[in-house]
């Protein structure tokens, strides 16, 4: 009598595939999820309101001069880094190497009125310095001047918003600590 092993082969394949599905689900559920919070909001909110954000930045820049200074290097309301990969930043960006590892990094934010040229003191700022990979070293600031010591070398992002009266400006800078 000849035995037919095909049913056992199909049962074996089905069992293997089922075991791999269970393993994939269990492995994926153990991995931490880090939300992207560009401009200190969810990526869905940025997607839905991107045109409003750009328009808000244009209005803000028409009225005010915004300067974000990190270790003496000055930036305006830069936000186009959000479209660039970290490797591009490392190779061609003017924003690379703005942080120093092992020393205090000095951050200053100033806003002045374009019409009068006077500095504005009554503005709110929300600023986040974080790693692009996870939120283990995320630091939030509301001060206009502060010093920060970065705990790790490598890539870092600065994101945030500045508010004067009803006008809001958004910024996003990718850089690294060397």
C-alpha positions as CSV (number, residue, x, y, z in Angstrom):
1,X,0.0,0.0,0.0
2,X,1.4,3.4,-1.1
3,X,1.1,6.3,1.4
4,X,0.1,9.8,0.3
5,X,2.1,12.5,2.1
6,X,0.6,15.6,0.4
7,X,-2.0,16.2,3.1
8,X,0.7,16.2,5.8
9,X,2.8,18.6,3.6
10,X,-0.2,21.1,3.4
11,X,-0.9,20.8,7.1
12,X,2.8,21.5,7.8
13,X,2.8,24.6,5.5
14,X,-0.4,25.9,7.1
15,X,1.0,25.4,10.6
16,X,4.2,27.1,9.7
17,X,2.4,30.1,8.1
18,X,0.0,30.4,11.1
19,X,3.0,30.3,13.5
20,X,4.8,33.0,11.5
21,X,1.6,35.2,11.6
22,X,1.4,34.8,15.4
23,X,5.1,35.5,15.8
24,X,4.9,38.7,13.7
25,X,1.9,40.0,15.7
26,X,3.6,39.3,19.0
27,X,6.9,40.8,17.9
28,X,5.2,43.9,16.5
29,X,3.2,44.5,19.7
30,X,6.5,44.6,21.7
31,X,8.1,47.4,19.7
32,X,7.5,50.9,21.1
33,X,5.6,53.4,18.9
34,X,6.9,56.9,18.7
35,X,4.6,59.5,17.3
36,X,5.9,62.1,14.9
37,X,5.1,65.5,16.4
38,X,6.4,68.0,13.9
39,X,5.5,71.5,15.0
40,X,4.4,70.0,18.3
41,X,1.3,68.5,16.8
42,X,0.4,65.2,15.2
43,X,1.4,64.4,11.7
44,X,-2.3,64.1,10.8
45,X,-2.9,67.7,11.9
46,X,0.2,68.8,9.9
47,X,-1.1,67.0,6.8
48,X,-4.6,68.4,7.2
49,X,-3.4,72.0,7.9
50,X,-0.2,72.3,6.0
51,X,-1.4,75.1,3.8
52,X,-2.6,77.0,6.9
53,X,0.9,76.5,8.5
54,X,2.7,77.9,5.4
55,X,0.2,80.8,5.2
56,X,0.7,81.5,8.9
57,X,4.5,81.5,8.5
58,X,4.2,84.0,5.5
59,X,1.9,86.3,7.6
60,X,4.3,86.0,10.6
61,X,7.4,86.8,8.4
62,X,5.6,89.8,6.9
63,X,5.1,91.4,10.4
64,X,8.1,90.1,12.4
65,X,11.7,89.2,12.3
66,X,12.3,85.9,14.0
67,X,15.8,84.7,14.9
68,X,16.6,81.4,16.5
69,X,20.3,81.3,17.5
70,X,22.0,78.0,18.4
71,X,25.6,78.4,19.5
72,X,25.9,81.7,17.5
73,X,24.3,80.3,14.3
74,X,21.1,82.1,13.3
75,X,18.0,80.7,11.7
76,X,14.7,82.2,10.7
77,X,11.4,80.4,10.4
78,X,12.9,77.4,8.6
79,X,10.6,74.4,8.1
80,X,11.6,72.8,4.8
81,X,14.0,70.4,6.6
82,X,11.0,68.3,7.3
83,X,11.0,67.2,3.7
84,X,14.7,66.1,3.7
85,X,16.2,62.8,4.8
86,X,18.7,62.9,7.6
87,X,21.5,61.8,5.2
88,X,20.8,64.8,3.0
89,X,21.2,67.0,6.1
90,X,24.5,65.4,6.9
91,X,25.9,65.9,3.4
92,X,24.6,69.2,2.1
93,X,22.7,71.2,4.7
94,X,23.8,74.5,6.2
95,X,22.1,73.2,9.4
96,X,24.6,70.5,10.2
97,X,26.9,70.6,13.2
98,X,25.0,73.3,15.1
99,X,25.1,71.4,18.3
100,X,28.1,70.5,20.4
101,X,28.3,67.3,22.4
102,X,29.8,67.5,25.9
103,X,29.3,71.2,26.4
104,X,26.3,73.4,27.0
105,X,24.5,74.6,23.8
106,X,23.2,78.1,24.0
107,X,19.8,78.8,22.5
108,X,18.4,82.3,22.1
109,X,15.1,83.4,20.4
110,X,14.3,86.9,19.5
111,X,11.4,88.5,17.7
112,X,11.3,92.1,16.5
113,X,8.6,94.1,14.8
114,X,9.5,94.8,11.1
115,X,7.8,98.3,11.1
116,X,9.4,99.7,14.3
117,X,12.5,97.5,14.5
118,X,11.9,97.1,18.2
119,X,12.3,93.8,20.0
120,X,9.1,92.2,21.2
121,X,9.2,90.9,24.7
122,X,5.7,89.5,24.9
123,X,5.8,86.4,22.8
124,X,5.3,82.7,23.6
125,X,7.6,80.0,22.3
126,X,7.3,76.3,22.4
127,X,10.5,74.5,21.4
128,X,11.4,70.8,21.3
129,X,14.8,69.3,20.8
130,X,14.5,65.6,20.1
131,X,16.1,62.6,18.4
132,X,14.6,61.6,15.1
133,X,14.4,58.0,16.1
134,X,12.6,58.0,19.4
135,X,11.4,60.2,22.3
136,X,13.9,58.9,24.9
137,X,15.9,62.1,25.0
138,X,13.1,64.6,24.1
139,X,13.4,68.0,25.8
140,X,10.7,70.7,25.7
141,X,11.4,74.4,26.4
142,X,9.2,77.5,26.8
143,X,12.1,79.9,27.6
144,X,13.5,82.5,25.2
145,X,17.0,81.9,26.3
146,X,18.4,78.7,27.7
147,X,21.4,76.3,27.7
148,X,21.0,72.6,27.0
149,X,23.4,69.7,27.3
150,X,22.6,67.0,24.7
151,X,23.1,63.5,26.2
152,X,24.0,61.8,22.9
153,X,26.0,62.4,19.8
154,X,24.2,62.1,16.5
155,X,21.1,63.5,14.8
156,X,18.8,65.9,16.5
157,X,15.7,67.9,15.5
158,X,14.5,71.3,16.7
159,X,10.9,72.0,16.2
160,X,8.4,74.4,17.6
161,X,6.3,77.5,17.2
162,X,6.4,81.1,18.3
163,X,3.3,83.2,18.9
164,X,2.9,86.9,19.0
165,X,-0.7,88.0,19.7
166,X,-2.7,85.9,17.2
167,X,0.2,85.3,14.7
168,X,2.0,82.0,14.8
169,X,5.3,81.0,13.2
170,X,6.5,77.4,12.8
171,X,10.1,76.1,12.6
172,X,11.7,72.7,12.0
173,X,15.5,72.2,11.8
174,X,17.3,68.9,11.4
175,X,20.9,68.9,12.6
176,X,23.4,66.8,14.6
177,X,25.6,67.0,17.6
178,X,29.3,66.4,17.1
